Each structure stands twice: as structure tokens, then as C-alpha cells.
Amino acid sequence: MRLVVARCQIDYAGRLTAHLPMATRVLMIKADGSVLVHSDGGSYKPLNWMSPPCTLREGATEDGQVEWTVTNPKTDDTLRILLAEVISDSSHDLGIDPGLQKDGVEKHLQELLADHPGTLAEGLTLVRREYPTAIGPVDLMCRDAVGLSVAVEIKRRGDIDGVEQLTRYLELLNRDPLLTGNGAVRGIFAAQEIKPQARVLATDRGIACAVVDYDALRGLDDPSHRLF
């Protein structure tokens, strides 16, 4: 990962246009190709960004100022970053991330839904928990009543980041001919609570939403019915 602290101006052009006037900001260039622009406020959200795959070219303007141009080969989106002063420029190898460790409730939700996938959609059956992909494991890989593959992402509280995560999984899974032989892999975003913005984004991307009743699921998993 490369981290640059600089006085810079940002201009984005694509589906919409956006302008950030000259100010000191953090520019993050990640190993996956994404470029993010952060300020010293606004919580965790970047002011602007380009998602992978994208290409960063470093050049100069006619008056000699450093200019970065970030483009996405799949779209016409362009992010232009004019650097007036570079305060810090460092690169770090973060290695392979082990992934987010789920808390007890979220882990138990996954176990319960793996045992009772039909509570998410009628006819749904489990293929595998923690189905591996190049960017991390999908919580549940299932098949529906007609044999189509269904990827399920499980959260305690469903927000936009969870929808984005499932979207990235689906993009990869739908490149696998072993999963798409009968049709495209679809997604289900399952959580105890799903925020309205996340539901709108999921619907726009063709992802189904399922609100999970944790207490009801726990009732299905009656320890008295177990042999061990």
C-alpha cells in the first residue's frame, strides 16, 4: 500500500462530476488497484475514490505540477489529482490479510443459517460454508429449488459496506463456469437489521435481502434434540 500526504486538488468525471479544491489530504493507493482520497474528518468514508480495476498514471501539467490520472478500463470514469506539494510518500507491504473475524453472534448466525438455509428462501439448500474466493470466503454457498447457485453474506447489521462486499464476491463467482452452468449466481444479503440505504443498493444490484430473527433461529436449534 502506498500512502501519500499532499496538498492536492481532485476532479472526478464519469457518471457525475465532483471537485475538491486544493487542501491537504491522504491519498491511498492499495495493492488491489483502488485509489482513495481521505481528509482528516468524515469518519471512515473517503471523499472520493476509484474502485479496481483501474490504472494510475503519473505525469505533469504544462506548468510543471505533478498530476495523477486514474482511469477505469471498463468505464469512462476519470479521477485527476493535481499535487501542489507532497508532504509524505511511503509504501508498505501489508501481506495477506486473514479477514474479519466474526463476533460470537454473527458466527452463530452463520452456523444456524447453514443448518436451516430454507429460512432465507424456500427450497434453498447448503452446498458449503465459507466458500473460498480470491478476495475472501463467502459465508454460505447454496443452491435454490431449481439448482441455481446462491451466495449468502451474513451480517448482524446490514449496511452498504456489506452489500458492496457481496457484490465483489458475485462478480468473481459469476466468472466460474462450474457455478454458472445453469445460470448466473445470485446473492442474498442476510442480517438481523438492514439499513434502508443498504436495501436500496442491494435491490438495485439484483441482490435479495433477508431479515433474520436470531431468537427464532435459536429456537430451531434445540440442544435437547442433539445426541452430543
N, C-alpha and C positions, 0 to 999 in steps of 0.2 A: 504494500500500500504506500502511495506517495501522498504526503501532506504538505501543502503549500499555504503559508500565511502571507497574504499580499493585499495591497491596495489595488482594487480592481473594479472594472465596470463589466456588467453582464448583460448580454442581449440574447433573448431566445426567440426563435422564429419557427413556426410549424403550424399545428392546429390552431394556435393562438400566438400572440406576441407578448413579450414581457421585457421590462427594462429595469435593471438595478443600477442606480447611479454609483459613482466612484465612492468606495468605502473599504475599510479593512475587513477581510473575510478569510475563512478557511476553505481551501479547495482540496477535495478528497478524490483521489484517483485510485480506484480499487482494482485488484487483480482480475476481477471478472469483467473489467472494461467500463464499468459505470463511473460517472463523474458527478460529484455532488458539491453544492455550494452552501456553506453554512455561515451563519452570523453568530454573535455572542448571545443570542436570545432565540425565542421561538421554540423552546424545548428541543425535541429530537428531530424535528422536521427540517429538511434542507429548504433553503429559499428557492432553489431551482436545481434541476438535475437532468441527466440523460441516462436512461437505462440501457444495459447491454442488449445486443451487440452495438458498440459504437467505436469510432476511431477519433483519436486526438492528434491533431497536427499543430506543431509549434512553429510560428512564423513571426513576421514583423510587419508593422504598418509602414506607410510611406515616410512617416516622421521618425521611424526607428523604435517605436514602442513594441514590446513583446505582445503578441496576440495568439491565443489558443483558439482553434476552431474544432468543435466537437460535432461529428455528424453520425447519423444512424443510417446504415445502408438499406434498411427496409422502409424507411420513411424519408420525408423531406425535412425533418426537424434538424435545426442547427442551433448550437449554443456557442456564442462568441464571447471570449473572455479577454478583455484588454487589461494587461498588468502594468500599472504605473510604477509600482515598487514591490519587489519581492523581499519580505522580511525574513522568511524562513522557508527552506525547501529540504525535506528529508524523506527518505524511503525506508520502509521497514517490511521484513518478511514475517508475516504473522503465522505462517504454517497452516496446517489443516485444522479447521475449527471442528470440535467434537459435536457441535449442535446444541440447541437449547435443551436443557434438562427439565422435563416437565415436573410440575409440583405434584403432590400426592393426589389431589382431586382430579387434575387433568389426566394423570396417568391412570387413575382408577376409571375415569370416564372411558378412556380408550379400551381398557380391559372389558368393561361392561358392554360397550357397543360392539366389540369383537365377538362377544358371546351372544349378543342379540341385535345383529345388523338389521333385522326386519323392522325394528322400531324407527329406523331412519327412512325407509321406503319399503313398501310391500314387495316381497319376493327377493329382497337383497340378501345375498349370501357372502360369507367371508372367503377370500382367497388367501390373504396373508396380512399379518400386522407388520408395521414398519417396512413397507415395500421400498427397496432401495432405488434411489436415483442419483445422478451425478451431483446434485445440489442438496442432498439430504433425503431422509426417508419419509415416504407418505404414511400417515398414521394407519390407514386401513385401505387395502385394495380389495374391492368386492366385485361381484357380478350381479346384474339385475335379472329380472324374471325372463328376459329374452336373450340373456347371455352376453350383454354388453359390459365392458369394464367400467367400474365406477371408483374414482379416487375420493377418499373421505379425509378431510382435515378437521381436527377436533381441537377446540379451544374452550376455556372456561368462559371468557368474554370475547365475543367475536367482533373484531374491528377491521378497518380497512387493510391493515398490515397482514392479517390472516387471509383475507381474500387475495391479496397480491401474492402471498406465498403459495396458495393453492393454484393460482393462475400460472405461476412459473412451473410448478410440478406438471400441470396439464400440458403445457407447451412441450415439455420433454417427453411425457408419456405418449403423446399423440404422434411422436416420431417413431415409435416402436411398433413394427408391423405385427409382432406377436400379440400385442394388446388391441390393435385396431383392425384385426381381420374381419370382425363382424360389424364394425362401425367405430366412430370416434369415442375416446374415453371421455366420460362426463364427470363432473365434480359435485360433491355435496359438502357444504360448509356447515359443520355442526358445532353448536355451542350452547351453554346454559342461557346466555343472553347475547343477542346480535344487535349491534347498534344500527340505527336507521341508515346511516351513510354506507355502512358495510353491506347491508341488504340491497340497497340500490345498486351499488357497484357489482355485487355478485349477480343480481338479476340481469344487468346489462351485459355481463360476460357469459350468460347461459349457465351459471352455477346455481344449483338448488340450495336453499337454506333450510336447516332443521334445528329447531329449538329443542334442547334436550332437558328433560326433567330428571335431575340427578337422583332425587329421592325415590322417584318411581322406578328408575333403573335398579337402584339398590334393592328395592323390594322384589325385583325379579331374581336377583342373585341371593337367594335364601341359603345361608350357610348350613341350615339343618337338613338340606337336601343333598349335601355333599357326603361322599364316602370318606374323604380325607380332609 
